[in-house]
């Protein structure tokens, strides 16, 4: 048997340097959010139906567009069963005018 010497690595050292940057995690602890509805700011109007009114004439007068009658109807589904049957004296909610 020979006298094989084992490799001597006692004076070898190594270091590992990462190229990845250390980034602090974002801190959102002081962030607050608020939501304000424009509907609350603008508010909806109310309109009392007059003799000979229909949803189109009300929409034209108050919203500037006779075709907006459906918006009035949708806002009043709780009191209107049929858009063609409105009665004088009824109080309707008029949605805010769209700019």
Secondary structure as GFF3:
##gff-version 3
##sequence-region A 1 99
A	DSSP	alpha_helix	38	42	.	.	.	ID=ss1
A	DSSP	beta_strand	45	48	.	.	.	ID=ss2
A	DSSP	alpha_helix	55	63	.	.	.	ID=ss3
A	DSSP	three_ten_helix	66	68	.	.	.	ID=ss4
A	DSSP	alpha_helix	69	75	.	.	.	ID=ss5
A	DSSP	beta_strand	91	94	.	.	.	ID=ss6
###
